[in-house]
Each structure stands twice: as structure tokens, then as C-alpha cells.
Amino acid sequence: MKCKICDKRPPRRQCPGVYGDICAICCGNEREVTIDCPLTCPYLIEARAHEKYLPVDKKQMPNLDVHLTEQFLVDNQELTLFIAYALYQAIVKTPGSVDTDVRDALDGLTRTYRSLDAGLYHESRPVNPFGAGIFDNVQDAVADYRKEESKSSMRLRDSAILGVLVLQQRLAQTYINGRRKGRAYIDFLRRQFEKFEKDEHVDSPLIVL
């Protein structure tokens, strides 16, 4: 019996991504490159603990002119949690999406809210169908949030949404591991929210990490 991928070496582990047995070398080389690895794969989870992310030059971070102060995060804690969860739900509703798709969606969203904050409206929906799906679902969630806000005296500012989106954009940039099918950032979001999946109040924006 030989590895299902290389057809040379003896298999050492069962791979849920290829529905067969593969060798450790192919697992390491093809993980999240040619293999769609389930986030629950024990070998992926083990590898994630030792993940080496691409070095990020702070000067290359997106939207550097958007300053995210500690006070901003304190003042917008509820919105931050809501957007993060809305993004997570949007990813779940877009099967097959990877970190680069999320990055495209966040790029489109930040561009859109930049225009809104400037008093214009230009929707920068990604061409990428996976990114577009995530973009649409987040926009729908924000629209619902605005409806709830309109019932109170609170007014949701476009600049606040922009700041929160930029925060997620920078987190995504940090977690991207360079693999074509990499989902390290998606996995990060999943781990933050998975404990709420069984909670009956999971749809509430008031989520404490």
C-alpha cells in the first residue's frame, strides 16, 4: 500500500481531505496547498500550533491612515464583536472560501465604508465569487444591525464600521500563512466563536470573547 498522493512512500496517516491514507511528507507539503483540509483534522490542528506565518511589515498593513486607538476599541466593543461574528457567519454561509477570499471581502468592505464615510456611495463588491458572497452576507448583517439601532437614539457611524473592518483586515493579514488554500484566519475566527454555536443566544451581537 502506498501514499494516495505521491504513490511512492508508505502511508502514515489517514487524510480526511483526500479520503485516503497518505505519508507524512505529503501531509506537510500539500496541507492547505492542494488538499482542502477540514479544520477539525487532528494533523492540521497539530500543525496550527506550530504555524509559521508570513512576516508582516507594519508599514505594509492596510489602511494605515485609520488609527485604531485603545479608546476606539473600548467605545466600539459591541460593534467589534458583532462584525467579527457577522464575518464568521458569512464565511460559514460561503462554503469553500479560504483566507484570501476573506481578505478580498474585507478589502471591498473597507473601500465601501471609506466612500460612505466621505459622504459618497460606491460599493466595492469583489469580483471573486467567494469574496463577493462573504461581502454580501456581512452587508446584510450590518443592514439588520442598523435597523435595530434606528429604534433607539443611537446612530451607527460609518467611520466606526470602517475602523472595525480595518481591525479584522489587519488580523487577517497577520494570520495568512501563504498556502493557497490556507484558512488560518478562518480557523482563528472559528475558535473564537465555536463555543457559542450551541448557545441559544448565539445570534445576539452581545458576545463576550
MDAnalysis code that builds the backbone (N, CA, C; Angstrom):
import MDAnalysis as mda
import numpy as np

u = mda.Universe.empty(627, n_residues=209, atom_resindex=np.repeat(np.arange(209), 3), trajectory=True)
u.add_TopologyAttr("name", ["N", "CA", "C"] * 209)
u.add_TopologyAttr("resid", np.arange(1, 210))
u.add_TopologyAttr("resname", ["MET", "LYS", "CYS", "LYS", "ILE", "CYS", "ASP", "LYS", "ARG", "PRO", "PRO", "ARG", "ARG", "GLN", "CYS", "PRO", "GLY", "VAL", "TYR", "GLY", "ASP", "ILE", "CYS", "ALA", "ILE", "CYS", "CYS", "GLY", "ASN", "GLU", "ARG", "GLU", "VAL", "THR", "ILE", "ASP", "CYS", "PRO", "LEU", "THR", "CYS", "PRO", "TYR", "LEU", "ILE", "GLU", "ALA", "ARG", "ALA", "HIS", "GLU", "LYS", "TYR", "LEU", "PRO", "VAL", "ASP", "LYS", "LYS", "GLN", "MET", "PRO", "ASN", "LEU", "ASP", "VAL", "HIS", "LEU", "THR", "GLU", "GLN", "PHE", "LEU", "VAL", "ASP", "ASN", "GLN", "GLU", "LEU", "THR", "LEU", "PHE", "ILE", "ALA", "TYR", "ALA", "LEU", "TYR", "GLN", "ALA", "ILE", "VAL", "LYS", "THR", "PRO", "GLY", "SER", "VAL", "ASP", "THR", "ASP", "VAL", "ARG", "ASP", "ALA", "LEU", "ASP", "GLY", "LEU", "THR", "ARG", "THR", "TYR", "ARG", "SER", "LEU", "ASP", "ALA", "GLY", "LEU", "TYR", "HIS", "GLU", "SER", "ARG", "PRO", "VAL", "ASN", "PRO", "PHE", "GLY", "ALA", "GLY", "ILE", "PHE", "ASP", "ASN", "VAL", "GLN", "ASP", "ALA", "VAL", "ALA", "ASP", "TYR", "ARG", "LYS", "GLU", "GLU", "SER", "LYS", "SER", "SER", "MET", "ARG", "LEU", "ARG", "ASP", "SER", "ALA", "ILE", "LEU", "GLY", "VAL", "LEU", "VAL", "LEU", "GLN", "GLN", "ARG", "LEU", "ALA", "GLN", "THR", "TYR", "ILE", "ASN", "GLY", "ARG", "ARG", "LYS", "GLY", "ARG", "ALA", "TYR", "ILE", "ASP", "PHE", "LEU", "ARG", "ARG", "GLN", "PHE", "GLU", "LYS", "PHE", "GLU", "LYS", "ASP", "GLU", "HIS", "VAL", "ASP", "SER", "PRO", "LEU", "ILE", "VAL", "LEU"])
u.atoms.positions = np.array([
    [0.850, -1.200, 0.000],
    [0.000, 0.000, 0.000],
    [0.881, 1.245, 0.000],
    [0.536, 2.219, -0.861],
    [1.335, 3.438, -0.966],
    [0.469, 4.675, -0.725],
    [1.176, 5.781, -0.478],
    [0.517, 7.074, -0.234],
    [-0.394, 7.415, -1.415],
    [-1.603, 7.871, -1.118],
    [-2.574, 8.185, -2.161],
    [-2.150, 9.379, -3.004],
    [-1.260, 10.231, -2.470],
    [-0.846, 11.426, -3.210],
    [0.387, 11.163, -4.072],
    [1.472, 10.735, -3.440],
    [2.720, 10.554, -4.189],
    [2.848, 9.180, -4.837],
    [2.110, 8.234, -4.308],
    [2.154, 6.853, -4.816],
    [3.569, 6.270, -4.752],
    [4.342, 6.724, -3.757],
    [5.713, 6.245, -3.606],
    [5.975, 5.729, -2.189],
    [5.737, 6.603, -1.223],
    [6.059, 6.266, 0.161],
    [4.895, 5.548, 0.841],
    [5.201, 4.791, 1.884],
    [4.130, 4.122, 2.631],
    [3.307, 5.145, 3.415],
    [2.013, 4.978, 3.479],
    [1.157, 5.935, 4.210],
    [1.355, 5.821, 5.714],
    [1.231, 6.976, 6.373],
    [1.398, 7.003, 7.830],
    [0.175, 7.558, 8.548],
    [-0.727, 8.178, 7.802],
    [-1.893, 8.786, 8.447],
    [-3.087, 8.832, 7.493],
    [-4.272, 8.807, 8.087],
    [-5.494, 8.876, 7.306],
    [-5.836, 10.344, 7.068],
    [-6.036, 10.701, 5.810],
    [-6.295, 12.101, 5.453],
    [-7.756, 12.296, 5.098],
    [-8.504, 13.071, 5.891],
    [-9.914, 13.322, 5.585],
    [-10.095, 14.227, 4.372],
    [-9.010, 14.891, 3.950],
    [-9.099, 15.784, 2.801],
    [-9.078, 15.062, 1.468],
    [-8.432, 13.898, 1.427],
    [-8.361, 13.118, 0.177],
    [-9.071, 11.780, 0.332],
    [-9.648, 11.558, 1.509],
    [-10.366, 10.310, 1.796],
    [-9.480, 9.088, 1.554],
    [-8.274, 9.171, 2.073],
    [-7.359, 8.050, 1.930],
    [-6.164, 8.207, 2.837],
    [-5.253, 7.268, 2.761],
    [-4.051, 7.287, 3.594],
    [-2.895, 7.925, 2.831],
    [-2.171, 8.804, 3.517],
    [-1.048, 9.494, 2.890],
    [0.179, 9.446, 3.795],
    [1.333, 9.769, 3.219],
    [2.561, 9.798, 4.011],
    [2.692, 11.151, 4.716],
    [3.562, 11.197, 5.716],
    [3.734, 12.418, 6.498],
    [4.313, 13.552, 5.659],
    [5.172, 13.224, 4.691],
    [5.790, 14.250, 3.850],
    [4.739, 14.942, 2.985],
    [3.887, 14.148, 2.357],
    [2.824, 14.740, 1.535],
    [1.856, 15.540, 2.389],
    [1.587, 15.069, 3.584],
    [0.709, 15.799, 4.505],
    [1.284, 17.182, 4.778],
    [2.583, 17.235, 5.047],
    [3.225, 18.510, 5.352],
    [3.332, 19.428, 4.143],
    [3.633, 18.849, 2.984],
    [3.835, 19.654, 1.774],
    [2.529, 20.112, 1.127],
    [1.508, 19.278, 1.167],
    [0.274, 19.560, 0.440],
    [-0.850, 20.101, 1.312],
    [-0.625, 20.138, 2.617],
    [-1.636, 20.644, 3.539],
    [-2.007, 22.083, 3.190],
    [-3.283, 22.329, 2.928],
    [-3.815, 23.645, 2.577],
    [-3.158, 24.247, 1.319],
    [-2.552, 23.370, 0.514],
    [-1.995, 23.791, -0.773],
    [-2.807, 23.137, -1.889],
    [-2.800, 21.804, -1.914],
    [-3.651, 21.072, -2.861],
    [-4.767, 20.332, -2.127],
    [-4.634, 20.196, -0.823],
    [-5.633, 19.479, -0.027],
    [-6.558, 20.465, 0.672],
    [-7.869, 20.239, 0.544],
    [-8.852, 21.015, 1.302],
    [-8.965, 20.379, 2.682],
    [-8.163, 20.867, 3.605],
    [-8.086, 20.249, 4.932],
    [-9.261, 20.681, 5.807],
    [-10.027, 19.734, 6.331],
    [-11.071, 20.100, 7.300],
    [-10.423, 20.737, 8.531],
    [-11.050, 21.768, 9.060],
    [-10.460, 22.467, 10.210],
    [-10.372, 21.586, 11.443],
    [-11.125, 20.480, 11.441],
    [-11.103, 19.568, 12.581],
    [-10.082, 18.442, 12.423],
    [-9.331, 18.430, 11.325],
    [-8.319, 17.388, 11.118],
    [-7.276, 17.473, 12.225],
    [-7.000, 16.382, 12.953],
    [-6.046, 16.434, 14.067],
    [-4.635, 16.815, 13.627],
    [-4.261, 16.460, 12.412],
    [-2.923, 16.797, 11.922],
    [-2.829, 18.283, 11.580],
    [-3.929, 18.855, 11.083],
    [-3.955, 20.295, 10.832],
    [-3.918, 21.058, 12.148],
    [-4.673, 20.591, 13.121],
    [-4.702, 21.244, 14.432],
    [-3.313, 21.234, 15.065],
    [-2.630, 20.099, 14.948],
    [-1.268, 19.997, 15.490],
    [-0.322, 20.942, 14.756],
    [-0.456, 20.989, 13.431],
    [0.400, 21.869, 12.638],
    [0.118, 23.336, 12.956],
    [-1.162, 23.656, 13.211],
    [-1.549, 25.032, 13.500],
    [-0.856, 25.547, 14.766],
    [-0.607, 24.632, 15.707],
    [0.053, 25.018, 16.959],
    [1.492, 25.459, 16.712],
    [2.049, 25.040, 15.578],
    [3.443, 25.388, 15.249],
    [3.505, 26.222, 13.970],
    [2.383, 26.841, 13.639],
    [2.281, 27.602, 12.389],
    [3.292, 28.734, 12.335],
    [3.947, 28.864, 11.192],
    [4.852, 29.983, 10.959],
    [4.194, 30.890, 9.924],
    [3.750, 32.033, 10.389],
    [3.053, 32.943, 9.497],
    [4.054, 33.816, 8.740],
    [3.596, 34.340, 7.614],
    [4.449, 35.207, 6.819],
    [4.758, 36.474, 7.606],
    [6.016, 36.925, 7.579],
    [6.344, 38.160, 8.299],
    [5.567, 39.339, 7.744],
    [5.046, 40.152, 8.645],
    [4.229, 41.293, 8.233],
    [4.933, 42.582, 8.607],
    [5.233, 43.390, 7.602],
    [5.810, 44.707, 7.825],
    [4.678, 45.647, 8.229],
    [4.768, 46.219, 9.415],
    [3.697, 47.092, 9.906],
    [3.413, 48.238, 8.930],
    [4.439, 48.632, 8.176],
    [4.256, 49.710, 7.217],
    [3.417, 49.256, 6.020],
    [3.286, 47.927, 5.865],
    [2.505, 47.385, 4.752],
    [1.090, 46.983, 5.160],
    [0.746, 47.233, 6.418],
    [-0.596, 46.927, 6.879],
    [-1.600, 47.788, 6.115],
    [-2.779, 47.245, 5.826],
    [-3.776, 48.017, 5.062],
    [-4.362, 49.180, 5.853],
    [-4.695, 50.240, 5.130],
    [-5.384, 51.408, 5.700],
    [-4.674, 51.981, 6.922],
    [-3.398, 52.262, 6.757],
    [-2.605, 52.769, 7.882],
    [-3.102, 54.123, 8.388],
    [-3.822, 54.847, 7.550],
    [-4.315, 56.154, 7.981],
    [-5.490, 56.035, 8.947],
    [-6.041, 54.823, 9.081],
    [-7.129, 54.585, 10.039],
    [-6.490, 54.194, 11.369],
    [-6.530, 55.082, 12.331],
    [-5.870, 54.869, 13.620],
    [-6.839, 54.205, 14.605],
    [-6.463, 53.022, 15.031],
    [-7.303, 52.266, 15.965],
    [-6.724, 52.393, 17.371],
    [-7.242, 53.319, 18.108],
    [-6.760, 53.547, 19.467],
    [-7.456, 52.602, 20.435],
    [-6.879, 52.495, 21.617],
    [-7.491, 51.665, 22.656],
    [-8.870, 52.195, 23.016],
    [-9.016, 53.510, 23.029],
    [-10.316, 54.111, 23.356],
    [-11.354, 53.772, 22.293],
    [-10.936, 53.744, 21.033],
    [-11.855, 53.380, 19.954],
    [-12.387, 51.961, 20.167],
    [-11.491, 51.038, 20.524],
    [-11.897, 49.651, 20.729],
    [-12.822, 49.514, 21.933],
    [-12.557, 50.296, 22.978],
    [-13.422, 50.269, 24.162],
    [-14.803, 50.811, 23.813],
    [-14.841, 51.911, 23.095],
    [-16.108, 52.555, 22.750],
    [-16.940, 51.724, 21.773],
    [-16.255, 50.890, 20.996],
    [-16.951, 50.128, 19.953],
    [-16.839, 48.617, 20.171],
    [-16.803, 48.215, 21.424],
    [-16.651, 46.798, 21.732],
    [-17.805, 45.959, 21.183],
    [-19.027, 46.416, 21.390],
    [-20.182, 45.652, 20.910],
    [-20.163, 45.528, 19.389],
    [-19.868, 46.639, 18.712],
    [-19.809, 46.624, 17.251],
    [-18.685, 45.717, 16.762],
    [-17.555, 45.732, 17.449],
    [-16.419, 44.886, 17.086],
    [-16.798, 43.413, 17.143],
    [-17.459, 43.034, 18.211],
    [-17.878, 41.643, 18.372],
    [-18.944, 41.267, 17.353],
    [-19.854, 42.201, 17.094],
    [-20.900, 41.928, 16.116],
    [-20.315, 41.713, 14.720],
    [-19.412, 42.596, 14.296],
    [-18.817, 42.487, 12.959],
    [-18.003, 41.205, 12.844],
    [-17.254, 40.870, 13.885],
    [-16.448, 39.647, 13.853],
    [-17.335, 38.421, 13.695],
    [-18.450, 38.401, 14.425],
    [-19.342, 37.253, 14.335],
    [-20.089, 37.240, 13.005],
    [-20.469, 38.418, 12.524],
    [-21.131, 38.507, 11.217],
    [-20.193, 37.995, 10.128],
    [-18.919, 38.314, 10.250],
    [-17.926, 37.836, 9.289],
    [-17.795, 36.320, 9.356],
    [-17.756, 35.804, 10.565],
    [-17.674, 34.351, 10.758],
    [-18.886, 33.660, 10.144],
    [-20.073, 34.182, 10.404],
    [-21.284, 33.595, 9.834],
    [-21.278, 33.681, 8.313],
    [-20.770, 34.789, 7.779],
    [-20.699, 34.958, 6.326],
    [-19.784, 33.915, 5.702],
    [-18.704, 33.582, 6.384],
    [-17.769, 32.563, 5.895],
    [-18.443, 31.195, 5.908],
    [-19.152, 30.903, 7.001],
    [-19.865, 29.629, 7.111],
    [-20.885, 29.481, 5.983],
    [-21.519, 30.592, 5.603],
    [-22.528, 30.572, 4.545],
    [-21.910, 30.557, 3.147],
    [-20.572, 30.610, 3.090],
    [-19.876, 30.609, 1.801],
    [-18.904, 29.436, 1.779],
    [-19.415, 28.208, 1.618],
    [-18.557, 27.015, 1.637],
    [-17.456, 27.086, 0.578],
    [-16.277, 26.606, 0.955],
    [-15.158, 26.598, 0.022],
    [-14.286, 27.830, 0.097],
    [-14.683, 28.824, 0.890],
    [-13.891, 30.046, 0.985],
    [-12.626, 29.821, 1.803],
    [-11.584, 30.554, 1.449],
    [-10.300, 30.477, 2.145],
    [-9.903, 31.880, 2.595],
    [-8.770, 31.983, 3.269],
    [-8.362, 33.264, 3.842],
    [-8.261, 34.384, 2.803],
    [-7.754, 34.062, 1.616],
    [-7.620, 35.107, 0.602],
    [-8.986, 35.609, 0.125],
    [-10.003, 34.762, 0.174],
    [-11.359, 35.201, -0.166],
    [-11.875, 36.183, 0.883],
    [-11.583, 35.874, 2.148],
    [-11.989, 36.773, 3.239],
    [-11.263, 38.100, 3.103],
    [-9.981, 38.025, 2.739],
    [-9.202, 39.253, 2.538],
    [-9.820, 40.110, 1.436],
    [-10.260, 39.477, 0.337],
    [-10.903, 40.221, -0.754],
    [-12.203, 40.868, -0.275],
    [-12.974, 40.121, 0.521],
    [-14.225, 40.661, 1.042],
    [-13.966, 41.863, 1.949],
    [-12.989, 41.744, 2.828],
    [-12.671, 42.839, 3.743],
    [-12.126, 44.047, 2.998],
    [-11.365, 43.802, 1.947],
    [-10.862, 44.909, 1.130],
    [-12.028, 45.655, 0.493],
    [-12.997, 44.909, -0.042],
    [-14.169, 45.535, -0.645],
    [-15.020, 46.282, 0.365],
    [-15.160, 45.697, 1.540],
    [-15.962, 46.333, 2.594],
    [-15.321, 47.626, 3.090],
    [-14.012, 47.604, 3.304],
    [-13.341, 48.824, 3.776],
    [-13.410, 49.922, 2.716],
    [-13.280, 49.560, 1.462],
    [-13.392, 50.555, 0.392],
    [-14.809, 51.148, 0.358],
    [-15.782, 50.283, 0.527],
    [-17.172, 50.736, 0.519],
    [-17.445, 51.712, 1.655],
    [-16.978, 51.381, 2.863],
    [-17.252, 52.255, 4.002],
    [-16.364, 53.486, 4.028],
    [-15.264, 53.454, 3.327],
    [-14.483, 54.679, 3.136],
    [-15.305, 55.677, 2.324],
    [-15.916, 55.176, 1.269],
    [-16.717, 56.074, 0.422],
    [-17.923, 56.606, 1.201],
    [-18.571, 55.755, 1.998],
    [-19.709, 56.199, 2.796],
    [-19.299, 57.249, 3.817],
    [-18.155, 57.032, 4.445],
    [-17.668, 57.980, 5.450],
    [-17.342, 59.329, 4.812],
    [-17.041, 59.300, 3.511],
    [-16.740, 60.539, 2.798],
    [-17.999, 61.189, 2.220],
    [-19.168, 60.582, 2.517],
    [-20.418, 61.144, 2.052],
    [-20.824, 60.697, 0.663],
    [-20.154, 59.660, 0.171],
    [-20.468, 59.126, -1.154],
    [-20.956, 57.689, -0.987],
    [-21.319, 57.051, -2.081],
    [-21.624, 55.627, -2.003],
    [-21.098, 54.937, -3.247],
    [-20.114, 54.105, -3.023],
    [-19.554, 53.302, -4.109],
    [-19.288, 51.913, -3.551],
    [-20.108, 50.955, -3.944],
    [-19.966, 49.596, -3.419],
    [-18.845, 48.869, -4.149],
    [-17.806, 48.506, -3.406],
    [-16.641, 47.823, -3.985],
    [-16.762, 46.320, -3.784],
    [-17.767, 45.729, -4.403],
    [-18.018, 44.293, -4.275],
    [-16.951, 43.515, -5.028],
    [-16.325, 42.517, -4.399],
    [-15.259, 41.767, -5.059],
    [-15.750, 41.016, -6.291],
    [-14.869, 40.859, -7.263],
    [-15.164, 40.059, -8.445],
    [-15.133, 38.577, -8.078],
    [-14.209, 38.238, -7.185],
    [-14.081, 36.881, -6.678],
    [-15.423, 36.422, -6.098],
    [-16.042, 35.347, -6.622],
    [-17.380, 34.938, -6.155],
    [-17.431, 34.560, -4.677],
    [-16.365, 33.971, -4.143],
    [-16.343, 33.627, -2.723],
    [-16.259, 34.902, -1.887],
    [-15.376, 35.805, -2.298],
    [-15.267, 37.084, -1.602],
    [-16.558, 37.874, -1.685],
    [-17.212, 37.811, -2.843],
    [-18.481, 38.521, -3.035],
    [-19.568, 37.961, -2.125],
    [-19.587, 36.637, -1.964],
    [-20.574, 36.018, -1.079],
    [-20.398, 36.463, 0.359],
    [-19.157, 36.508, 0.815],
    [-18.872, 36.966, 2.180],
    [-19.237, 38.437, 2.320],
    [-18.863, 39.237, 1.337],
    [-19.185, 40.672, 1.308],
    [-20.687, 40.885, 1.465],
    [-21.483, 40.187, 0.657],
    [-22.941, 40.354, 0.676],
    [-23.537, 39.991, 2.034],
    [-23.065, 38.906, 2.613],
    [-23.611, 38.463, 3.896],
    [-23.268, 39.427, 5.027],
    [-22.071, 39.989, 4.999],
    [-21.703, 40.975, 6.022],
    [-22.539, 42.241, 5.839],
    [-22.729, 42.662, 4.602],
    [-23.553, 43.847, 4.336],
    [-24.986, 43.642, 4.824],
    [-25.522, 42.465, 4.619],
    [-26.883, 42.166, 5.094],
    [-26.947, 42.236, 6.621],
    [-25.911, 41.703, 7.281],
    [-25.883, 41.720, 8.748],
    [-25.798, 43.152, 9.276],
    [-24.988, 43.980, 8.633],
    [-24.862, 45.382, 9.050],
    [-26.179, 46.119, 8.834],
    [-26.853, 45.813, 7.731],
    [-28.151, 46.452, 7.460],
    [-29.157, 46.107, 8.562],
    [-29.165, 44.851, 9.003],
    [-30.055, 44.437, 10.095],
    [-29.679, 45.149, 11.395],
    [-28.378, 45.292, 11.618],
    [-27.891, 45.974, 12.817],
    [-28.354, 47.436, 12.815],
    [-28.280, 48.057, 11.650],
    [-28.709, 49.457, 11.535],
    [-30.200, 49.598, 11.850],
    [-30.998, 48.632, 11.409],
    [-32.438, 48.676, 11.674],
    [-32.710, 48.664, 13.174],
    [-31.971, 47.825, 13.897],
    [-32.134, 47.759, 15.347],
    [-31.665, 49.057, 15.998],
    [-30.554, 49.609, 15.477],
    [-30.030, 50.858, 16.027],
    [-31.019, 52.007, 15.823],
    [-31.748, 51.970, 14.690],
    [-32.677, 53.058, 14.367],
    [-33.843, 53.144, 15.349],
    [-34.073, 52.056, 16.086],
    [-35.159, 52.039, 17.065],
    [-34.771, 52.763, 18.359],
    [-33.490, 53.061, 18.478],
    [-33.004, 53.773, 19.668],
    [-32.487, 55.141, 19.248],
    [-31.934, 55.855, 20.197],
    [-31.390, 57.179, 19.892],
    [-29.958, 57.098, 19.368],
    [-29.419, 55.881, 19.336],
    [-28.053, 55.683, 18.877],
    [-27.986, 55.783, 17.351],
    [-26.857, 56.276, 16.852],
    [-26.649, 56.336, 15.410],
    [-25.316, 55.657, 15.085],
    [-25.377, 54.633, 14.261],
    [-24.184, 53.883, 13.896],
    [-23.409, 54.653, 12.835],
    [-22.209, 55.094, 13.186],
    [-21.402, 55.898, 12.276],
    [-20.647, 55.007, 11.285],
    [-20.569, 55.445, 10.039],
    [-19.823, 54.707, 9.019],
    [-18.340, 54.624, 9.377],
    [-17.828, 55.661, 10.039],
    [-16.412, 55.663, 10.419],
    [-16.119, 54.576, 11.450],
    [-17.095, 54.287, 12.319],
    [-16.910, 53.231, 13.320],
    [-16.891, 51.865, 12.645],
    [-17.807, 51.655, 11.691],
    [-17.819, 50.390, 10.955],
    [-16.507, 50.226, 10.199],
    [-16.045, 51.293, 9.577],
    [-14.774, 51.253, 8.843],
    [-13.632, 50.841, 9.770],
    [-13.557, 51.444, 10.948],
    [-12.487, 51.125, 11.882],
    [-12.503, 49.665, 12.300],
    [-13.692, 49.138, 12.579],
    [-13.821, 47.740, 12.995],
    [-13.447, 46.798, 11.851],
    [-13.824, 47.139, 10.636],
    [-13.460, 46.327, 9.476],
    [-11.955, 46.341, 9.245],
    [-11.337, 47.487, 9.449],
    [-9.879, 47.583, 9.301],
    [-9.182, 46.710, 10.340],
    [-9.731, 46.650, 11.543],
    [-9.173, 45.778, 12.579],
    [-9.163, 44.327, 12.095],
    [-10.293, 43.864, 11.557],
    [-10.368, 42.491, 11.052],
    [-9.454, 42.300, 9.844],
    [-9.338, 43.325, 9.031],
    [-8.473, 43.264, 7.860],
    [-7.015, 43.058, 8.280],
    [-6.604, 43.737, 9.325],
    [-5.220, 43.605, 9.804],
    [-4.993, 42.262, 10.478],
    [-6.006, 41.759, 11.171],
    [-5.893, 40.428, 11.760],
    [-5.749, 39.373, 10.663],
    [-6.546, 39.506, 9.616],
    [-6.471, 38.561, 8.503],
    [-5.094, 38.603, 7.870],
    [-4.553, 39.789, 7.714],
    [-3.215, 39.947, 7.129],
    [-2.168, 39.260, 7.992],
    [-2.349, 39.299, 9.286],
    [-1.401, 38.681, 10.224],
    [-1.462, 37.167, 10.157],
    [-2.651, 36.622, 9.983],
    [-2.825, 35.169, 10.051],
    [-2.605, 34.442, 8.726],
    [-2.594, 35.153, 7.625],
    [-2.410, 34.484, 6.339],
    [-1.068, 33.765, 6.318],
    [-1.093, 32.470, 5.981],
    [0.121, 31.652, 6.067],
    [0.795, 31.374, 4.730],
    [0.272, 31.938, 3.660],
    [0.912, 31.788, 2.362],
    [0.511, 30.549, 1.585],
    [-0.284, 29.673, 2.193],
    [-0.733, 28.477, 1.483],
    [-1.979, 28.803, 0.661],
    [-2.043, 28.243, -0.545],
    [-3.098, 28.605, -1.499],
    [-4.493, 28.383, -0.933],
    [-4.656, 27.333, -0.150],
    [-5.942, 27.027, 0.451],
    [-5.915, 27.254, 1.965],
    [-5.024, 28.128, 2.394],
    [-4.872, 28.397, 3.815],
    [-6.123, 28.991, 4.439],
    [-6.435, 28.534, 5.650],
    [-7.601, 29.040, 6.376],
    [-7.258, 29.286, 7.849],
    [-6.050, 29.772, 8.082],
    [-5.622, 30.027, 9.460],
    [-6.449, 31.132, 10.113],
    [-6.759, 32.177, 9.341],
    [-7.569, 33.268, 9.896],
    [-9.001, 32.797, 10.134],
    [-9.539, 32.040, 9.180],
    [-10.876, 31.476, 9.353],
    [-10.907, 30.581, 10.584],
    [-9.851, 29.812, 10.777],
    [-9.763, 28.935, 11.936],
    [-9.696, 29.748, 13.221],
    [-9.001, 30.881, 13.175],
    [-8.926, 31.787, 14.322],
    [-10.324, 32.261, 14.711],
    [-11.110, 32.690, 13.718],
    [-12.482, 33.133, 13.999],
    [-13.329, 31.984, 14.533],
    [-13.177, 30.816, 13.921],
    [-13.960, 29.648, 14.359],
    [-13.694, 29.336, 15.819],
    [-12.437, 29.364, 16.214],
    [-12.099, 29.033, 17.601],
    [-12.632, 30.076, 18.572],
    [-12.744, 31.314, 18.117],
    [-13.284, 32.360, 18.982],
    [-14.771, 32.160, 19.247],
    [-15.477, 31.643, 18.250],
    [-16.929, 31.595, 18.343],
    [-17.533, 30.207, 18.460],
    [-16.760, 29.166, 18.325],
    [-17.349, 27.823, 18.310],
    [-18.086, 27.483, 19.608],
    [-17.632, 28.031, 20.713],
    [-18.291, 27.725, 21.977],
    [-19.684, 28.337, 22.064],
    [-19.970, 29.294, 21.168],
    [-21.289, 29.922, 21.173],
    [-22.256, 29.237, 20.223],
    [-21.756, 28.306, 19.400],
    [-22.604, 27.661, 18.402],
    [-23.744, 26.868, 19.040],
    [-23.527, 26.352, 20.233],
    [-24.552, 25.555, 20.898],
    [-25.399, 26.386, 21.858],
    [-25.079, 27.673, 21.925],
    [-25.784, 28.547, 22.859],
    [-27.045, 29.076, 22.188],
    [-28.163, 29.092, 22.893],
    [-29.426, 29.523, 22.302],
    [-29.445, 31.010, 21.993],
    [-28.486, 31.783, 22.566],
    [-28.446, 33.208, 22.323],
    [-27.338, 33.569, 21.336],
    [-26.922, 32.617, 20.519],
    [-25.780, 32.828, 19.649],
    [-25.969, 33.959, 18.658],
    [-27.219, 34.284, 18.262],
    [-27.449, 35.324, 17.279],
    [-27.364, 36.729, 17.861],
    [-27.188, 36.827, 19.148],
    [-27.091, 38.143, 19.777],
    [-25.757, 38.781, 19.470],
    [-25.731, 40.125, 19.195],
    [-24.471, 40.817, 18.954],
    [-23.657, 40.976, 20.225],
    [-24.287, 40.758, 21.376],
    [-23.570, 40.915, 22.639],
    [-22.853, 39.616, 22.988],
    [-21.697, 39.428, 22.392],
    [-20.918, 38.210, 22.596],
    [-19.611, 38.583, 23.287],
    [-19.302, 37.891, 24.320],
    [-18.058, 38.152, 25.047],
    [-17.043, 37.090, 24.696],
    [-15.902, 37.506, 24.159],
    [-14.859, 36.546, 23.793],
    [-14.120, 36.038, 25.011],
])
